[in-house]
Amino acid sequence: MKILVIGATGTIGSALVASLKEQSNASDIQVISVGRGNKPDSTVQLDFTADLEDMTSIETVLKRLGSVDAIVNFAGGAALGKVFGSEAMSFEDYNVGFQSKLMGQVNLAKLAESYLTPGGSITLTSGQTSSIPVLGMTAAAMVNAAIDTFVQGAALELGDGKRINSVSPGMLQQTMQQIPGLDTTGGVDIKEVVAAYQTVIMDRQINGKKLVVSTEDDAIALKAFGVILASMPKQN
């Protein structure tokens, strides 16, 4: 099984690559790692460099591979900021998320479908801010909700057993632990998030779905992070 992971040097991406490679020792799994560039502190060495915002670079990778059984994307970002007031986000700020995380993943799905083997899957990444309002993350929330809605409709058009889904992680414990003094209550363990991605990849019954990975206190974790964001000075 050939699995292409885009954004493989990120926190969740690198953890998924490591987990899949552990399994590959006892199975026929082949993991191909893609990202903008190798990071000095990353445990993942990229097989290809490509940028989600440059679809030509992604297509070059897919043409080299010929076909894949699964594609998982972690790449794409969104701006942080307020809706109202003197520090409100501009149109350009909003457009970062629209063009990067949203349309980047939409365009990836449109391109990748023709390189996907019958029964193969595409997994996109959204986030729990689409369900839980967080100060400073309204733009990201809009993008996350749009991604989840996109996969529901796109799944209706796929044939040959092909699938498309999204995974919506809550705030990671591991990320929260890097912020001094921040209470990690409600944070999600990265192992649970990785397990959700693996489930979506392997379970051929899952199509057009959003898999939420959260805890009972997910809102506490997200809102605590929102407080941190609110205290940060606006980047010019």
N, C-alpha and C positions, 0 to 999 in steps of 0.2 A: 504494500500500500504506500503510495507516494503522497506525502503530505507537505504542502507548501505553507510556510509560516512567514507572514509579512509583518515587520515590526518585531523581529525576533530578538532584538537586544534590549527591549523594554522589560519592565518588572515582571509582568505576567507572561509576555512572549518568551522570555528566556527560561522561565520556570516550566512552561509547556514544552519547549524544545527539550529540556533536560529530562522531563518525565517520559516523553515519547521515545527519546533515545535509549533510555533504560529499558523500555519495552522492546525496542528493536533488536536487542540481543537475543530475545527468545521468540521473535516473530519476523514477519517480512515487511515491517514498517521501515520506510526510508523518509527521513526528515530533511527538507531543504529549507535553509534559513536565508531570509531576505531582509535587508534594512538599508538605511541611508549610508551607513558606514560602521566599521567596527569601533567599539568603545574600549578604552584601556581597562576599565574595571568590569567589563562584561564577561560572563562565563561562556558566551556564545561567539564563535567565529563564523562570520557570514559566508554562505556559499555564493551569494550574489549581492551586489549593491543595486538598489533601485529606490525610487521615491514615489509614494502613492499619489503625489500631486503632479507627477510626470508619467502619464499612463503609457507613453512610448517606452519608458524604461521597464515598466512592468511587463509590457507585451514582449519585449526582447527576452526577458527571463522565461516567459511561457513558451515562446517559440523554441528556445533552447531545450526546454524540457519535453516539448511535444504534447504531453498530456499529464494530468495529475488527478489523483483520486479525491483529494480534499485540499481546500484552501482556507486558511484561517488568517484573519487580519486584525492586527492591533494598532496599525499606524493611523495617523490622523489626529489633529488637535483642534481645540476651540479656545477662544479668548475668554478671559475672566474679567468680570467688572459689573458695575451697577447699571440699572435700567434708567434711573432718574437722577437729577442733580448735576452739579458741576463736574463730577467724575464719571458721568454716564458714558457708556460705550458708544462709539461712533458706528456708522454703517460699516466702515472698514473692519472694525472689531468684530461685529457680528459675522461679516463675510468670511472671516478666517475659518470659523467652524463650518459654515455652509459649504465652502469650497474644499476644505481639507477633510474633515471627518465625515461629513455627510456625502457630498457629491464624489469625493474620493472613493468612498466605499460603494456608492451606487455605480460609478463607472467601472470599478474593479469587478463587480458582479456581472455587469453587462459584457465586459471583455472576457472574463474567465469562463463564462458558461460554455463557450465553444471549445475550450481546452479541457473541460471536465469529462471524465469517463462516465459511462452509464452507472447510475447509483452513487455518483460522487456528490460531495457537499461543499457549500460555501458557508463559512461562519463569519459574521461581522460582529463588531463590538460596539455596544451602546453604553449605558450606565444608569444607575439608580436615581440620578438627579431628575430623570424624566418622570419619576413618581413621587419624589420627595423634594419639595422646594428648598433650595439652599441659597442663602444670600451670596451674591457674587457669581453664581453659576447658572443664571437664567439662560444665557446663550447656549451653553453646553447642554442644558436640559432640553431646549428646543431641538437641538440636533439629535440628541439621544432618542427622543420620542419619534422623530421622523425616521430614524434608522429602523426602529422596531416596527413601525407601520409599513415601511418599504418592504421588509422581508415577508410580511403577511400577504401583500398583493403580488410580489414577484414570484412567490412560491406557486401561485395558481397557474403560472405560465410555463413552468418547467416540465419537461418530459424525460423519458428514459430513466426514471427513478432518481433524477437529480434533485438535490435539496438545497434550500437556503434558510438559515436561521440567524438569530442574534443571541449573544450572551450579554446580560446586564449585571455587571458586578457592583456590589456596594463598596464602601470605603475599605481599603485593605488595612489589616492590622499592621502589616510590614511597613506601609507608607506612614501610618500614624506614629509608629514607633520612632521614626526618624525626626519627628518634631518634638523638641524638648518640652516637657511639661504637659503634653497633650494626653488627655485621658483616652485610652483605646477602647472604651466600652462601645460595643456594637460593631466593632471592626470585623471584617471577614478574613479568615485565614486563607492565604493564597493557595493552599492545597485544595481547598473546596472549590475555588474558582477554576483551577486547572482541571479538576475532575469534571466540572460542568462542560468545559470545552471538549474534553475527551468523549463525554457522553454524546454530545451533539455530532461529533465526527463519526462515531462508530454506530450509533443507533439509527438505522435506516427508516424507522417509523416517525422520526422527528422531522417535521418540515413546516416552514412558515411560522415557527414558534419563537418566542422570547423566553430564554431560560434566565430566571432571576437568581442571583446568588447573594443572599443577604442573611442577616440574623434578626431576631426579634427586636433588637435595639438598633437596627440599621439607621433609623432616623437620628438617633443620638449622635452616632459617629459622623454622619454627614453634616449635621448642623454644627457640631464642634469644629469641623474643618471649615465651615462657612464663617465662623467667628474669627478663625485665623486669617482667612482671606480678607475679611473686612478690616482687619487691623493693619494689613499690608499697604504701603503707599502705592499709588497708581504708577504704573510704568509708562514713561513717555518715550 
